[in-house]
Amino acid sequence: MTPAFPPLPIPTATLGELRVRDDAGNPSKPYTDDEGGAPLRCCLRSSTEGERIALVSYAPLRRWAAATDTDPGAYDEQGPVFIHAEDCGGPTGENPGYPWARPGALRVLRRYDRRGHITGGRMLELPEDPRTAFETALTEAFSDPGTAQVHVRAVEHGCYHFRVDRP
């Protein structure tokens, strides 16, 4: 069942750029994942042992701001994300729902307006039914007519997980 607020992976064109040079200006350095379990933002699943992946710096607001002629200013933060070293085709639809949604995980949902500025946030400890919890929190976020998008991040390390756009 498709979520009411579908999580969005990093866009394909952006992934192509990140595989050459990341948002901090560093060249991509692919490697073979010896353990598996890395949260891949290109296909919204965890890596498996033996896959070629890269850890790159990503600024989730940067290209959106350029395309919408906005200036997020200091909110244009960047951080590390895992992606496949080559095009993987994106999410397959085999695991519909919200990725990395294990009970007990702590997430923060940051709301951004049409300027790319943070307008609020909410911490969420995922219960046994994380889908309902996400949908309740996202319904709350988008009840504010000024919310254009929501970024979901891990609380522990601040890692960007995915974006949800206003339906």
Secondary structure, 3 states (H helix, E strand, C coil): CCCCCCCECCCHHHHHHHCCECCCCCECCCEECCCCCCEECCCCEECCCCCEEEEEEECCCHHHHHHHCCCCHHHCCCEEEEEECCCCCCCCCCCCCCCCCCCCCEEEEEEECCCCCEEEEEEEECCCCHHHHHHHHHHHHHCCCCCCEEEEEECCCCCEEEEEECC
